[in-house]
């Protein structure tokens, strides 16, 4: 069943942590990351903030029930993806791709420079997924301060050094 993507509404904020928790269950397949299945999710307040900025999109099913979301925020001329989650039962059906494509469309429409994110380097549904969508790995020496600070914070939270990376998708410039 194809996903329909829409902007998140204020009432959606309460639903998003459950979707994120469901999506995180996939990490149980990776022993060293299995703890993420039980880790804290983004708060309802943070979801509400991003919804208020109109940079959070929801994938809904035929009954208009949320099945996935992408939460992002503009930073200057960049749109940074903070979270992409699809319910575990809906993963592998293109819902995540459609959500990322919506963020890319937003960046094009708003004449931004890029879409950025941080992710796991070797988890199949992380960096390899984004590479297939046109994202490029940002070398550590080429990171701007914002992305370097995000990675430093992630490593400070207990992630193994080198397991995370920053990626960017550059918005095609029209002549």
C-alpha positions in Angstrom: 0.0 0.0 0.0 1.5 3.4 -1.0 2.3 5.9 1.7 0.6 9.2 1.7 2.8 12.0 3.1 1.5 15.1 4.8 2.7 17.7 7.2 2.4 16.7 10.8 -0.3 18.3 12.8 -0.1 19.3 16.5 -2.2 16.3 17.6 0.4 14.0 15.9 3.1 14.8 18.4 1.8 12.4 21.0 1.8 9.5 18.5 5.4 9.9 17.2 7.3 8.4 20.2 5.4 5.1 19.8 6.4 5.0 16.1 10.0 5.8 16.9 10.0 3.0 19.6 8.5 0.5 17.1 11.1 1.5 14.5 14.0 1.1 17.0 13.1 -2.6 17.5 15.0 -3.3 14.3 18.2 -2.6 16.3 17.6 -5.8 18.3 19.1 -7.6 15.2 22.5 -5.9 15.9 23.9 -7.1 19.2 26.1 -4.1 19.9 23.2 -1.7 19.1 20.3 -3.7 20.6 20.2 -1.3 23.6 18.7 1.3 21.2 15.4 -0.6 21.1 14.8 0.5 24.7 16.6 3.9 24.5 14.7 7.2 25.1 12.8 8.6 22.1 12.5 12.2 21.0 10.2 14.0 23.4 6.7 15.0 22.6 7.7 18.6 23.3 10.5 18.4 20.7 8.1 16.8 18.2 5.7 19.7 18.9 8.4 22.2 18.3 9.4 20.7 14.9 5.7 20.3 13.9 5.3 24.1 14.7 8.2 24.8 12.3 6.4 22.8 9.5 9.5 20.6 9.2 7.9 17.3 10.3 6.1 15.0 7.9 4.0 12.0 8.5 3.4 8.9 6.4 -0.2 7.7 6.7 -1.9 4.5 5.6 -5.2 4.1 3.8 -7.1 4.8 7.0 -5.0 8.0 7.6 -3.2 6.4 10.5 0.4 7.6 11.0 2.9 4.8 10.2 6.1 6.8 10.0 7.6 10.3 10.3 10.5 12.5 9.5 11.4 15.3 11.8 13.8 18.0 10.6 14.8 21.6 11.3 16.2 24.4 9.2 19.7 25.7 10.1 20.5 28.6 7.8 20.4 27.2 4.3 20.4 23.5 5.5 17.6 21.3 6.5 18.8 18.8 9.2 17.0 15.5 9.6 16.9 14.6 13.3 14.7 11.5 13.1 13.3 9.2 10.5 11.2 6.4 11.9 8.8 3.9 10.3 6.8 1.4 12.3 8.6 -1.9 12.3 5.7 -3.7 10.6 5.8 -1.2 7.7 9.6 -1.1 7.2 11.0 -2.1 3.8 8.0 -0.8 1.8 9.3 2.5 0.7 7.8 4.7 3.4 11.1 6.0 4.7 12.3 6.8 1.2 9.1 8.8 0.5 9.6 10.7 3.7 13.2 11.6 2.8 12.1 12.6 -0.7 9.6 14.9 0.9 12.4 16.6 2.9 14.4 16.9 -0.3 11.5 18.4 -2.1 11.1 20.9 0.8 14.8 21.9 0.5 14.5 22.4 -3.3 11.2 24.4 -3.0 12.7 26.6 -0.3 16.0 27.1 -2.2 18.1 25.6 0.6 21.7 24.4 0.0 21.5 20.9 1.5 19.8 18.3 3.6 22.0 16.9 6.3 21.8 14.2 8.9 23.9 11.9 11.1 23.6 8.2 11.0 25.3 4.8 11.6 27.9 4.1 9.0 27.4 0.3 8.7 23.7 -0.3 9.6 22.1 -1.3 6.3 19.0 0.9 6.9 21.1 3.9 7.8 24.1 5.2 5.8 23.7 2.7 2.9 20.0 3.7 2.6 20.8 7.4 2.5 23.6 6.8 -0.1 21.1 5.2 -2.4 19.0 8.4 -2.2 22.0 10.5 -3.2 23.5 11.5 0.2 27.2 11.7 0.4 29.4 11.0 3.5 31.0 14.1 4.9 34.7 13.5 5.8 35.4 14.4 9.4 37.8 17.2 8.3 35.2 18.8 6.1 32.4 19.0 8.7 31.0 22.4 9.6 30.8 23.2 13.3 27.1 22.3 13.6 27.6 18.7 12.2 30.8 18.2 14.1 29.1 19.3 17.3 26.2 16.9 16.7 28.6 14.0 16.1 30.6 14.9 19.2 27.4 14.9 21.3 26.4 11.5 19.9 29.8 10.1 20.7 29.5 11.6 24.2 26.3 9.7 24.6 28.1 6.4 24.3 28.4 5.5 20.7 31.6 3.8 19.6 34.0 6.1 17.9 33.7 5.9 14.1 30.3 4.2 14.1 28.5 7.4 13.2 28.9 9.8 10.2 27.4 13.0 8.9 25.9 12.9 5.4 24.6 15.6 3.1 22.5 15.8 0.0 23.2 18.9 -2.0 20.2 20.5 -3.6 20.6 20.7 -7.3 21.1 24.3 -8.4 19.0 25.6 -11.3 20.8 28.0 -13.6 
